[in-house]
Amino acid sequence: MLKELTAFRVYFAGICSLIVTVGVARFSYSLLLPIMQDSAGLTESGGGWLATTNFMGYMFGVFVAASMHNLHYKYNLHRVYLLLSVLTSAAMVVTTNIVTWAVLRFFAGVCASGGFIIASGLILKWLVRHNHRAELGIHFAGAGLSIIITSLLFELMLGLSADWQQQWLALALLAVVVSIPAWLWMPHPTAGEQQGEVANDNPPSREFKLLMMLAYFCAGYGYVVSSTFIVDIVERTEGLQGQGSLAFLLIGIAATPAAFVWDRIARKTGYVKALLAAYCLQAVGIILPVMNDSLTVVIVSALCFGGTFIACVSLVLTMAGKFYPSNPAKFMGTMTLSYGAAQIIAPVPTGYLAEFFGNYDIGLYVSASVVMMGTLFLLGLLRLESRAVVSKGLDKENQVVIG
């Protein structure tokens, strides 16, 4: 099967993997949150807790991916996550018990690590081995496409007067269909790839790693607040009721080409400078709905956020993979533990703040502030890069510090 693979098939498998493990298992919850609150008795704080358990699962999945060295096991685990994404989505309809939901959301979160970490590592390794450019922008277009596809399916089912249970079943069916190419065309590691080529690794300095993890934590905080609550935020805004799914769709439209575009920007400016610009735009996208609640501003906010959040993930994970080409998923997983920690911390206080104040304004202010704090850590990375030019040298193509 490996000999029959082409770059198109490998990228398509990755995109499908993200649609199943991230779009269905993760992003679709944001769409269904308002109707689950209306019809299933889910509160704002309960919604925050379910989001947190989902990200706890994601964190656990990342830890497993970072700890697992056998690439063949990772390949098989990815297939298990495809199956679990279907099962955990379908099982949401059998109860309204929040504890059971929390367990299901936890395992759905575990599945999300399959698309973001395991699939990314397998694809990046295949690209390097077959002399393709080691970039993940096309792969991460699947995250934006997953938002578009789940949003359109949600609207279609809404037009058919589907309730929240039928919505979950439709998503599970979608996952079954899209899992097929992800199952068949995800590249299987060869014996040579399993052993890796340690000599090709270019690990960064400890200081670089620390600043990179702190910056990525801040990006994770900003991402999770908006991605989890954006639909509910719009639905709560006077005059914008019924526009929540439109905002979510626009995020997906902006996110689909974003990673590919930011790859090109990073080639010219360097990865850290590209990240710095993405962080600033993301903070703008987060805070705009607080400043003005018109439909136009909401659209601009959705486009800014959608155009940057997946870029932050793609750029950071591509950098991680370039540092450790022998086993990309290992350092990707380590970085994502930092991103995931923020995703666990942020939703619950944001949900409680929304319940207490009756809106998400304070939560959005906090979120945007944390993202801007991340720019300070990125400036620290730029300082390290400047020092590396003088003292240790710089990988001029990739613009990352050689430790």
N, C-alpha and C positions, 0 to 999 in steps of 0.2 A: 504493500500500500504506500509506503514512504516514497518509493521510486516514482509512483504515479502522481505525487503531489506537485502542484505548481504554486507559485506565490499567490495567485488568485485564490486557489482553494484553501490555502493555509490562512490567509487573511479573512476569507469568508467564514471559515470555521471559527475563527476568533470572534468575529462580529456576532455570529449566531450564539456563541457561548456567552457573550455579554448580554445579549437580548434575553436569554433564558435565566442565567444566574444572577444578573444584575437588574435587568428591566423588569422581569416578572417577579423574581424573589425579593427585590429591594424597592425599586422606584414605584412600582404599581401601588404600593401601600400609601404613598402620598396622594395619589388620585382617589383612592377609596376611603381615605380618612374622613372627609366630610360626610359621606353617605353612611359610613359606619357609625359616626356620631349621631346622625339623625335617626337611623333605623335600628341600630344594634346596641344603643345605650353606652357607647364609648365616650368618655369624657376627654377634655383637653389634656389633663394630667395623665389619664390612662393612655391617650395617644402618644404622649411623650415617653411613657414607660415602655410601650411596645416598640417604639423607635430605638430606645436604648437597648432593649434585649436583642433587637435585630443586629445592632452594632457590636454588642457583646459577642454574639455568634460570629460576626465578621472578624472580630479581633481574635477569637479562638481559632478560626479557620486560617487566618494569617500566621498565627503562632505555629500551627501545624505545618503550614507550607514552608515557613522559615526554618523549622527544625528538621524537616525531612530532606535527606540527602539523596535518596534513591529516586532518580528521575522516572523510572518505570512505575514506581509506586505513585508518584505524582500524576502521571498520565492516567492511571487507573482511578485514582481518587477524583480526578476531574470528571470522569464518567459517572462516578457515584453522585457527584454534586449535581450533574444534569438531571439525574433521576429524582434526587431529593427536592430539587426546585419545583418539579411537577407535583410531587406528593404533598409538600408543605403548603403549596398554594391551594390545591384541591381540598385539603383537610381543614382549611380556614372556615369552611361552610358548615361543619358538623357541630359547632358549638358557639356560644356567646360568652363563654367563661374566659375572663381575661388572663387567668393563669395558663390555661391551655393555649390561648392565642400567643402568650409570651413564649412558651416553649416552641411553638411552631415558627414564630418570628426569629427565635434564636437559631434554629437549624437553617432557616432561610438565609440568615446572615452568614452562617458558615458556608453556604453554597456560593454566596457572592464572591468569596475569596477565590473560588475556582476560576471565574472569568478574569478578575483583576490581577491575580498573582500567578496562579499555576499556568493558565493559558498564556499569559503575557510572557512568562519565562520560557515555555516550550516554543512559542512562536519566535521570540527574539533569538533563541539558540538556533533554531532552524534557519532563520534569515542569515545569521553570521556564518553558519556552516556552509550555506549555499551561495555565499558571496553577494548577498543583497544588502542594501543599506540598513544598518541596525537602528531603525526608528519604529515607533509603535503608533504613530498618528493614525494610520489607516485602521489598525486594530481597534483603537479607542473610539473611532467613529461609531462603533457598535453601541457605545454607551448612549450617545445622542439618538441613534436610530431606535434604541430600545425605548426611549422616552416617547418618540414620535409614534411608534407602533402601538405601545400600550395606551397612549392617549387617544389615538384613533379608534382602537378597539373599545375603549371605555365610552367614547362618544357614540359609537355604533350601538353598543349594548344599551346605553342610556336612551337612545332613540327607540329602542325596542321595549322600553319600560322595564329593563332588567333591574332586579334588586341587587344588594351588595353580594349576596351569595352567588347569584348567577354571574356576576362580574368576575368573582374569583374562579369559578369553573371555566369561564371563557378564557381567562388568562392561563389556566392550567393546560387547556387544550392547545392554546398558542404555543406554550412551552414544549409540548409533545412534538409538534410539527417542526419547530425550529431546532430542536435538539438533534435532529437526524444528521444534518451536515456537520454540526459541531462534533458529533460522535464519530462520524466517518473520516473526517478530514483533519482533525487535530493531529499535528505531527507527532509520531511516536519516536522517542529518543533511541538512537542506535547504541550499540555497545561502546563505541568510541565516545559518544556524547555522554554516556553515563559516567565515564571516568573523569571527563573534563580535562582541561588543559590549564593547570594552575599558573603556568608561566605567563599566560596571557592576561592575568588579572592585574589591574592597576588600582589597588585600594587607596582611598583618600586618607588624609590625615585625620587623627581623632577629633581635632577641633572642627574640621570641616564636617565630619559626621554629626557631631553634636549640634552645630548650628543648623545643619540641614534637617535634622529631626525636629528641632524646635520650630523651625519655619513651617515644616510640613504639618506639625500639630496645629498651628494657627490656621492653616488652609483647611484642615479637617473640621475645625470648629465652624468656620464660616460656611463651608459646604453643607454640613448636616442641618443647620438651622433652616436655611432657605429651601433645601431640597425636600425636607420633611414637611414643612409647614406652609410652603408657598401657596398651595391650592386653598388651604383653609384661610390663609391671610387674605387672599383675593376674595374668597366667598364671604368673608366677614365685612368687607369694605362696602360702604353704602354706594349703591349705584352700579356695583360690579358683580352682583350675585349672578351666578351662572357662567362667569368668565374664568373660573379657576382652572378648568381643564385647558382653556386656550393659553393661559400663561404657562402651564406645564408643557404644552405642545411647542410653544415658542422657545422654551428652554432647550427642548430636544432638537429643534431646527437649528438653533445657534450652536449647540454642542456637537452636532454631527461632523461638520467640517473643521471644527475648532482645533482639535489636536493636530490634524494634518497641516493647518495654516500655521500654528504655533511651532511646529517642527521647522518650517521654512524660516520663521522669524529667528528661532534659536540658532540656525545655521549661520546667520549673519551677525547676530548680536552676542551669541553665547547663551548657554542655558540659564544662568543665574539672572542675567539682565532680562531675558524673556520672562522668567518667573516673576521678577519684580514688577514688570508692566502688568502681568496677568493678575497679581495680587491687588494692585491698585484698582484695576477695572472691576474685579470681583467685589471689593469693598463698596464701590459706587453702586453696583447692581444690588447689593444687599440693603443699602440705606435709602435708596430712592423711594420705595413705597412709604417710608415714614415721612419723607419731606413733602410728598405730593401723592394723592391717591387717585389721580385721573387715570383713565384707561391708557392714554398715551405714555405716561410715565411708567405704568406697570409693564407695558410692552418693552420699553427701553430697558427697564430693570431686568426683565426676563432674558432679553438678548445679551445684556452685559454679563449676567450670571452664567447663562448657558454657554456663552462664548469663552468663559475662563475657567470654570471649575474643573472640567475634564482636562483642560490644557495643563493645569497644575499637576494633576495626577500623571498624565502622559509624560510630561517633561521630567518630573522627579523619578518616575520608574524607569524611563529611558536612561537617565543619568546613572541610576543604580545598576542597571544591566550593563552599561559600558564599564563601570568599575570592576564588575565581577562576571565577565563573559563565560567563565567555566561553569557557573551555577547562578544565573541571573535571579531566579526566584528567591534565593536565600537572602540577599541584601534587599531585594524588593520587599520581602516579607518583613525584614527588620524595620525598614522605613515606614511601612504601612502600619506597623504596631503603633507608631507615634500618631499617625493620621487617625487610626481607629480609636485610640484613647480619647481624642477630642470628640469623636462621634458618640462615644459612650457618655461622656460628661455633659454634653450640650443639650440634648433634647429634654431631659426631665426638668431642669430649672427653667428652660424656655416655656415648657408647657405650664408650669406653676405660675410663672410671671403672667402668662396670657390669661389664666383663670383669675388671678388677683386683680389685674388692671383692666381686664376686659378686651385687651388687644395685644398684639405682638410687638409693639413699638420698642419697649425696653429691651426685649430679647434681640431685636434687630440691631439696636445701638451697640449692645455688648458684642454681638457677632462681628459687626463691621470693625469695631475697635480691636478685637483679637486678630483679625486679618491684617490690619495695619501694623499691629505689633510684629507680625511675621515679616513685614518688609524690613524691620530693623535687623532681624537675623540674616536676611538676604544681603543686606548691605555689609554685614560682617563677612559673608561668603565672598563678596566682591573684593573686600580688603585682602582676604586670603589669596584670591586669584592674582591680585596685583603683586603681592609679596612673592608668589610662586614664579611670576615672570622674571623677577630679579634673581631669586635664589635657587629654586629647584627646577624651573622650567615649566612649561604649560603645554598641555595637549591642545594644539591650536585648532585642530578640527573640531573637537568636542567641547572645548572651553570648560574643562573640569580639572580640578586640582589633582595633580599626581602626588600622592603622599610619600 
